[in-house]
Amino acid sequence: MNTPAEKVNLLDFDRKGLRDFFAQIGEKPYRAEQVMKWIYHRLESDFENMTDVGKALREKLSATCYIGPPTTVFEKAAVDGTHKWLLGMDGGNAIETVYIPEPTRGTLCVSSQVGCALNCQFCSTATQGFSRNLSTAEIIGQVWVAAKHLGNVPHQQRRITNVVMMGMGEPLLNFDNVVKAMSLMRDDLGFGLASKRVTLSTAGLVPMIDKLSAESDVSLAVSLHAANDELRTELVPLNKRYPLVELMGACERYIARAPRTSITFEYTLMKGVNDQPEHARQLIKFMRRLPGANKVNLIPFNPFPGTRFERSGQEEIRAFQTQLLNAGVLTMLRRTRGDDIDAACGQLKGQVVDRTRRQAEFRKKLAEGVVNAA
């Protein structure tokens, strides 16, 4: 019998991939769909329990394959019902996944990388550096683990109604694995979510936004945080490579390919940094250039140890939102959830075996008092 290292993890396949794999092992492709229902509808990981699958096939699958979601290192619930999982990866790495319940929906925030290859200045994940991309199995496995814990049943008892690729990492830098995982989220034999209920958030990788619009029809969110190039380059260094005029063009093309599509622009409000009336005017000007009913999602900054940024005051936040609304910009204010367990937006960090020097440099600054340890 093969060892686990030699076996194939079936969570790595979307429907087409699984049908092709079954054909390669001499089985009818429709058998793959039977197994998919067991994996994603019944959340079964033991082939022996798949009672409508023939015994010979169950034995073949047991010998050559496995269903391997990530291992839960620990889980924690916040007072507001938000739930966070720390999921173990290989080599001492771990990533975080967060479930946010609301009266009319339940949103799962999913990670795409161990750490993050980008270095956005206001994000806790960035201080951890970067180790590697997650596999398709490790991405969809986060949904599997959460669904199992929550008692989610696709098409029946749906606890997870929305998935956002807004956890650790830049999803478009792990394009193929993320697109396959999002396909499984939306497949009727997978988790069966509507395309508009799966959202990918990017810091603005222009060529990959174009590629995404050609290959997938999920919702798009852009981490904007500033509407002038000088400030955005300081906050989101990727802006130096793909400045706002190029990002604007990619967004226009994304909307043009799917005219009923709207884009959400995420804007984290930081005290004295990007929360002043002139910043709101710049954002209004940016939004007016785009066609369609796009919206701005204002996010109060969530502090983490070592950050130099502070959350804007309630008066500044409300004034900023009012300025946008009065200019006709559809604007939502995201309520902070899960900050008591460090599960709020921008606070996820997991455990990263850093392949850059970013984590070591941040810890050195922390020890020297160069950054705030509070």
Secondary structure, DSSP 4 states (H G I P E B T S, - for coil): ---GGGSEEGGG--HHHHHHHHHHTT--HHHHHHHHIIIIIS----GGG-TTS-HHHHHHHHHHEE--PPEEEEEEE-TTS-EEEEEE-GGG-EEEEEEEE-SS-EEEE---EEE-SS--TT-HHHHT-EEEEPPHHHHHHHHHHHHHHHT--TTSS-S--EEEE-SSS-GGGGHHHHHHHHHHHHSTTTT---GGGEEEEES--HHHHHHHHHH---EEEEE---SSHHHHHHH-GGGGTS-HHHHHHHHHHHHHHSTT--EEEEEEEBTTTT-SHHHHHHHHHHHHTS-S--EEEEEE----TT----BPPHHHHHHHHHHHHHTT-EEEEPPP-SGGGT-STT----B---SSSHHHHHHHHHHHTSS---
